C-alpha cells in the first residue's frame, strides 16, 4: 500500500527542482486546501438535497442566529463577507423563492 499522496509527490518534485525552497508550508497548506475542497463538496451535496445553494444556507443561518431573525443588508454583508451588490442580488433571489421577506425600517425608509 502506497502511503504517499499527491502532495508528497508535488513536494518531492519541488525538493528536486529547488532544494533551496522551504516546502514545509506547502505540505501543510496543500493538505488543508484538499480537505477544504472535500468538505465543500459534501456541504454542497447536503444543501442541494434541501434545495439550497451554499450561499443561501449561509444567509439563512445568519438570519436564524439573530434573536429576531431580522438583519439589515449591511449586517448580512458583514456576516457573509460579500459586497453590497452581491447582498442585494442574493436577497432579491431569495425573496423570489419565498425564502426571505423584506421589511422597511419604520424610522428609515432606506433600510
N, C-alpha and C positions, 0 to 999 in steps of 0.2 A: 504494500500500500504506500503510495507516494504521499508523504507528509508535507510536501511543498505546495504552495498555492501560486496563483498568478502574480501576486505581489512579490513573493520570493523570487520569481523569475525576473520580474522587472528590476528589482533591487540588485540582483546578481549582474544583470546587464549593465546597470549604472556603475556598479563597482568595477566591472571590467573596463568600461569605456572611460570612466572618470574616477579613478581611485582616490583622487583628492577631494571629492564631494562627500559630505556627511549625509548618508542616506537614511540614517535612523528616523528622522521625521517622516520621510516617505513611507517607511514601513508602518508607522503608526497611523498617519493620516489617510493613507490609501485604504487601509482596512476599515477605518471609521467611515469613509465615503462609501465603501462597498456595503457595509452593514446598513448605512442610511438608505441607500438605494433599495435594498431588500425590504426594509420596513416601509418605505414609501409605497412600494408595490402592494404590500399587504394592506396598508391603510386604504389605498385607493380601491382595492377589491372589496373591502368591508363596506366602505361608504357607498360604492356602486350598488351593492346588494340592497341598500336602502334608498336608492335613487338620488344620492347626493354626490357632488363633487367635493374634493378635499377642501377647497376654499369655502364652500357652503357650510360644511361642518364647522370649520373654524369660526365663521361668522356666527352661526347659531350657538356654538359653545360660548363665545364671548358674551352674547346676549343672555344666555342661560346663567352664566356666573354672576351677572348683575342681579341684586336682590329684586329690583323692579322689572327686570328683563327689558329695560329700555336704555339704549345708548344713543348718543349723537353720532353723526358720521365721523366727527373728529375723534371721539372715543374709540370707535371701531377701527379707525386708521391706526391709532396707537396700539390697540390690542392685536391687530392682524398684520401690522408692518407693511401696509400698502399705501399708495398715493391717494389723494382726494378724488382724482378722476376715476381711479380703479374702484374705490369705495362706492362712488355714485353709480357706476355701471353695475356693480355687484348688487347693490340694494335694489336697483331697478329690476334686474333679472330675478332676484329672489321674490320681490313683490309680485311680479308677473306670474310666478309659480305658486303664489299663495303661502310662501314660507315666512314672510315678514309683513308687517303693516307699518306704513309711515304715519307719523303724527307730528303736527307742528307744535313747537313750544308755545304755550299760551302767552308768554311775555316777549317772545321774539319770533316773528314770522319767517326769519331767515333760517332758523334752526328746525 
